[in-house]
C-alpha cells in the first residue's frame, strides 16, 4: 500500500493499486478546500464520504454526497467535476472499478441516479476498503468486491442474489477441498468459480451456510495452524510467514495475534509445559 502524500497544508491523499482483479485504483483523500475540474475516467468511480460533503456535477446535473449510508457511483466516460461543499472540507474513499466489474452498458442508469441511499452497500464498500488496506488480503478483497458488485448490479439492473439450496453442501465441500490443496499458494474466487461452475458470491454463501464462516477466514485459519506447527519446530517467523502463504511477517503477525493472542516470535519462545 502506498504511503500518505501531502499535496499542501489543506490536503492529504493516499493511493495504491491493489492485487484484486477489477480494481484499478484505491484513492483516499482529505480535502479542506478543493475543486476538481470537469474530467472523465475510463473506469467506474465508487465513492463514500466519511466526513463533510462533496458537491459534484454529472452530465450537467449537480448532486451532493455525504456519509450516513450514501454511496456515489459515477460511470465511465461521463463528464463530472467535484468541489468541497462544507467549510471543514471532506474525507472520502474511492474505488476505481474497471468494466469487468460493471459493464459499461449500465452507465445510463448510473447517470440518472448516481447517489445510492443504501446502508448495506456502504457497509460492504467500507469492509472492502479495510481489506484492501492490508497487503496480502487479496482473497478477502476479492470476496468483498464480489458482494459490492452484486449490490451495485441490484441497483443498476435489478439483479437479485441467488440463495443457497440443496447444492450448498456439495459446493462447500468442493471449495474446501480446493482450499485445503492450495493453502500456501491460495487461489482466486474466479478460479474456484470456474472450476466449480458457480458464481463467487453463491460459492461464499454456500460455504458459510455449511461451515459457519467465509472461505477467506477458513483459509487464514489453515495458514495459522501450519504456522504454529512450524514455529514450534524452530522456524523463523519471517520464513514461516511466506512458507504458509502470508504476504510477509507483518501479515502473519496481524492474523496470528487475532487467532492466538500473541505474536509468532513470543509464541515460538513460550515456555513448554
C-alpha positions as CSV (number, residue, x, y, z in Angstrom):
1,X,0.0,0.0,0.0
2,X,1.3,3.5,-0.9
3,X,2.1,5.9,1.9
4,X,0.3,9.2,2.5
5,X,1.2,12.0,0.2
6,X,0.5,15.6,1.4
7,X,-0.1,17.9,-1.6
8,X,-0.5,21.1,0.5
9,X,-1.4,22.2,4.0
10,X,-5.0,21.6,3.1
11,X,-5.0,18.2,1.6
12,X,-3.8,14.6,2.2
13,X,-4.1,11.7,-0.2
14,X,-3.2,8.0,-0.3
15,X,-3.4,6.0,-3.5
16,X,-2.4,2.5,-4.5
17,X,-3.2,-0.3,-6.9
18,X,-4.3,-3.5,-5.1
19,X,-3.8,-7.0,-6.3
20,X,-7.5,-7.6,-6.7
21,X,-8.8,-8.1,-10.3
22,X,-11.2,-5.4,-11.3
23,X,-9.9,-2.6,-9.0
24,X,-7.8,-0.2,-11.0
25,X,-7.0,2.1,-8.0
26,X,-7.8,2.9,-4.4
27,X,-7.8,6.6,-3.6
28,X,-8.3,8.1,-0.1
29,X,-8.3,11.8,0.3
30,X,-8.9,14.6,2.9
31,X,-9.5,18.0,1.4
32,X,-10.4,21.1,3.2
33,X,-10.7,23.3,0.1
34,X,-10.5,21.7,-3.3
35,X,-12.3,21.7,-6.6
36,X,-11.9,19.2,-9.4
37,X,-12.1,20.5,-13.0
38,X,-14.5,18.8,-15.4
39,X,-13.0,15.4,-16.5
40,X,-13.8,11.8,-17.3
41,X,-12.5,8.4,-16.3
42,X,-12.3,5.2,-18.3
43,X,-13.4,3.3,-15.1
44,X,-16.4,3.4,-12.7
45,X,-15.9,5.7,-9.7
46,X,-17.3,4.3,-6.5
47,X,-17.1,6.9,-3.6
48,X,-18.1,7.0,0.1
49,X,-17.7,10.2,2.1
50,X,-16.6,9.8,5.7
51,X,-16.8,13.4,6.8
52,X,-18.2,16.6,5.3
53,X,-19.9,16.8,2.0
54,X,-19.0,16.8,-1.7
55,X,-20.8,18.7,-4.4
56,X,-20.4,17.3,-7.9
57,X,-21.8,17.8,-11.4
58,X,-22.5,14.8,-13.6
59,X,-23.8,15.2,-17.1
60,X,-24.8,18.8,-16.4
61,X,-26.8,18.0,-13.2
62,X,-25.5,18.7,-9.7
63,X,-25.5,16.3,-6.8
64,X,-24.4,16.2,-3.2
65,X,-22.7,13.3,-1.4
66,X,-22.4,12.9,2.3
67,X,-22.0,10.0,4.7
68,X,-24.7,8.2,6.6
69,X,-25.5,5.3,4.3
70,X,-24.8,7.1,1.0
71,X,-22.7,5.8,-1.9
72,X,-21.9,7.7,-5.1
73,X,-21.4,5.8,-8.3
74,X,-20.1,7.7,-11.4
75,X,-20.0,5.8,-14.7
76,X,-17.0,5.7,-17.1
77,X,-16.8,8.2,-20.0
78,X,-19.3,10.7,-18.5
79,X,-18.0,14.2,-17.7
80,X,-18.1,15.2,-14.0
81,X,-16.4,17.7,-11.6
82,X,-16.3,18.0,-7.8
83,X,-15.8,20.5,-5.0
84,X,-15.8,21.0,-1.3
85,X,-19.3,21.7,-0.1
86,X,-18.7,22.4,3.6
87,X,-16.3,24.8,5.4
88,X,-14.5,21.9,7.1
89,X,-13.9,20.1,3.9
90,X,-14.4,16.4,3.4
91,X,-12.8,12.9,3.7
92,X,-13.6,10.4,1.0
93,X,-12.6,6.9,0.0
94,X,-12.8,6.0,-3.7
95,X,-12.5,2.8,-5.7
96,X,-12.0,2.9,-9.5
97,X,-13.6,-0.2,-10.9
98,X,-13.0,-1.4,-14.4
99,X,-15.7,-2.6,-16.8
100,X,-15.0,-6.3,-15.9
101,X,-16.8,-5.5,-12.6
102,X,-19.7,-3.5,-14.1
103,X,-20.4,-3.4,-17.8
104,X,-20.4,0.0,-19.5
105,X,-24.0,-0.6,-20.8
106,X,-25.2,0.1,-17.2
107,X,-23.9,3.7,-17.4
108,X,-27.2,5.2,-18.3
109,X,-28.9,4.2,-15.1
110,X,-25.9,5.5,-13.1
111,X,-26.1,8.9,-14.8
112,X,-29.8,9.2,-13.9
113,X,-29.2,8.1,-10.2
114,X,-25.6,8.4,-9.1
115,X,-26.5,8.7,-5.4
116,X,-27.4,5.4,-3.8
117,X,-29.0,5.6,-0.4
118,X,-28.1,2.1,0.7
119,X,-26.6,1.4,4.1
120,X,-25.8,-2.2,3.3
121,X,-23.9,-1.2,0.2
122,X,-22.0,1.4,2.1
123,X,-21.1,-1.1,4.8
124,X,-19.8,-3.5,2.1
125,X,-17.7,-0.8,0.5
126,X,-16.3,0.1,3.9
127,X,-15.4,-3.5,4.5
128,X,-13.7,-3.8,1.1
129,X,-11.6,-0.7,1.8
130,X,-10.5,-2.3,5.1
131,X,-9.4,-5.5,3.3
132,X,-7.6,-3.6,0.6
133,X,-5.6,-1.6,3.2
134,X,-3.7,-4.8,4.2
135,X,-1.1,-6.3,1.8
136,X,-1.8,-10.0,1.4
137,X,-5.5,-9.9,2.0
138,X,-6.4,-10.1,-1.8
139,X,-8.5,-13.2,-1.3
140,X,-10.7,-11.4,1.2
141,X,-10.7,-8.3,-1.0
142,X,-11.9,-10.3,-4.0
143,X,-14.7,-11.8,-1.9
144,X,-15.8,-8.4,-0.6
145,X,-15.7,-6.9,-4.1
146,X,-18.0,-9.7,-5.3
147,X,-20.6,-8.7,-2.8
148,X,-20.2,-5.0,-3.6
149,X,-20.6,-5.8,-7.3
150,X,-23.7,-7.9,-6.6
151,X,-25.3,-5.0,-4.7
152,X,-24.5,-2.5,-7.4
153,X,-26.0,-4.8,-10.1
154,X,-29.1,-4.9,-8.0
155,X,-29.4,-1.1,-8.2
156,X,-28.4,-0.8,-11.8
157,X,-30.1,-3.8,-13.4
158,X,-32.5,-5.2,-10.7
159,X,-30.4,-8.4,-10.5
160,X,-31.2,-10.3,-7.3
161,X,-28.8,-12.6,-5.4
162,X,-29.3,-16.4,-5.5
163,X,-29.7,-18.1,-2.1
164,X,-28.1,-21.5,-1.4
165,X,-30.3,-24.5,-2.0
166,X,-29.7,-28.2,-1.8
167,X,-26.4,-27.8,-3.7
168,X,-24.9,-25.8,-0.9
169,X,-23.2,-28.7,0.9
170,X,-21.8,-30.2,-2.3
171,X,-20.3,-26.8,-3.4
172,X,-19.0,-26.0,0.1
173,X,-17.2,-29.4,0.3
174,X,-15.7,-29.0,-3.1
175,X,-14.4,-25.5,-2.3
176,X,-13.0,-26.6,0.9
177,X,-11.1,-29.4,-0.8
178,X,-9.7,-26.8,-3.3
179,X,-8.5,-24.6,-0.4
180,X,-7.1,-27.5,1.5
181,X,-5.0,-28.4,-1.5
182,X,-3.8,-24.8,-2.0
183,X,-3.1,-23.5,1.5
184,X,0.3,-21.8,0.7
185,X,-0.4,-20.8,-2.9
186,X,-4.0,-19.8,-2.4
187,X,-6.4,-19.3,-5.3
188,X,-8.8,-16.6,-6.6
189,X,-12.5,-16.8,-6.3
190,X,-12.7,-16.5,-10.1
191,X,-10.5,-19.7,-10.4
192,X,-12.7,-21.5,-7.8
193,X,-15.9,-20.4,-9.6
194,X,-14.6,-21.6,-13.0
195,X,-13.6,-25.0,-11.6
196,X,-16.9,-25.4,-9.7
197,X,-19.1,-23.7,-12.2
198,X,-20.6,-21.3,-9.7
199,X,-20.8,-17.6,-9.1
200,X,-18.3,-16.3,-6.5
201,X,-21.0,-14.9,-4.2
202,X,-23.0,-18.1,-4.4
203,X,-19.9,-20.1,-3.5
204,X,-19.3,-17.9,-0.5
205,X,-22.9,-18.2,0.7
206,X,-22.9,-22.0,0.3
207,X,-19.6,-22.2,2.2
208,X,-20.7,-20.0,5.0
209,X,-24.0,-21.8,5.4
210,X,-22.2,-25.2,5.6
211,X,-19.2,-24.3,7.7
212,X,-20.3,-21.1,9.5
213,X,-17.5,-18.9,8.2
214,X,-16.5,-17.4,4.8
215,X,-13.8,-19.1,2.7
216,X,-11.1,-16.4,3.3
217,X,-11.5,-16.8,7.1
218,X,-11.2,-20.6,6.7
219,X,-8.0,-20.3,4.6
220,X,-6.4,-17.9,7.1
221,X,-7.2,-20.4,9.9
222,X,-5.4,-23.2,8.0
223,X,-2.4,-21.0,7.5
224,X,-2.3,-20.1,11.2
225,X,-2.4,-23.8,12.2
226,X,0.5,-24.6,9.8
227,X,2.4,-21.6,11.1
228,X,2.0,-22.7,14.7
229,X,3.5,-26.1,13.9
230,X,6.5,-24.7,12.0
231,X,7.2,-22.1,14.7
232,X,7.2,-24.8,17.4
233,X,9.6,-26.8,15.2
234,X,12.1,-23.9,15.3
235,X,11.1,-21.9,12.1
236,X,11.9,-18.2,11.9
237,X,8.7,-16.1,11.8
238,X,9.8,-14.4,8.5
239,X,10.4,-17.7,6.8
240,X,7.2,-19.3,8.3
241,X,5.1,-16.4,7.0
242,X,5.9,-17.0,3.3
243,X,6.0,-20.8,3.6
244,X,2.4,-21.0,4.8
245,X,1.1,-18.3,2.4
246,X,1.2,-15.0,4.1
247,X,2.5,-11.9,2.3
248,X,5.2,-11.2,4.8
249,X,6.0,-11.3,8.5
250,X,3.8,-8.3,9.3
251,X,0.9,-10.0,7.6
252,X,1.4,-13.2,9.7
253,X,1.8,-11.1,12.8
254,X,-1.6,-9.3,12.3
255,X,-3.6,-12.5,11.8
256,X,-1.6,-14.5,14.4
257,X,-2.3,-12.1,17.1
258,X,-6.0,-12.2,16.3
259,X,-6.1,-16.0,16.4
260,X,-3.6,-16.9,19.1
261,X,-3.4,-13.7,21.2
262,X,0.3,-13.2,20.9
263,X,3.0,-12.6,18.3
264,X,4.6,-15.5,16.4
265,X,8.0,-14.7,18.0
266,X,6.6,-14.9,21.5
267,X,4.6,-18.0,20.7
268,X,7.8,-19.7,19.4
269,X,9.8,-18.9,22.6
270,X,7.0,-19.5,25.2
271,X,7.9,-22.0,27.9
272,X,7.0,-25.6,27.1
273,X,4.6,-27.4,29.5
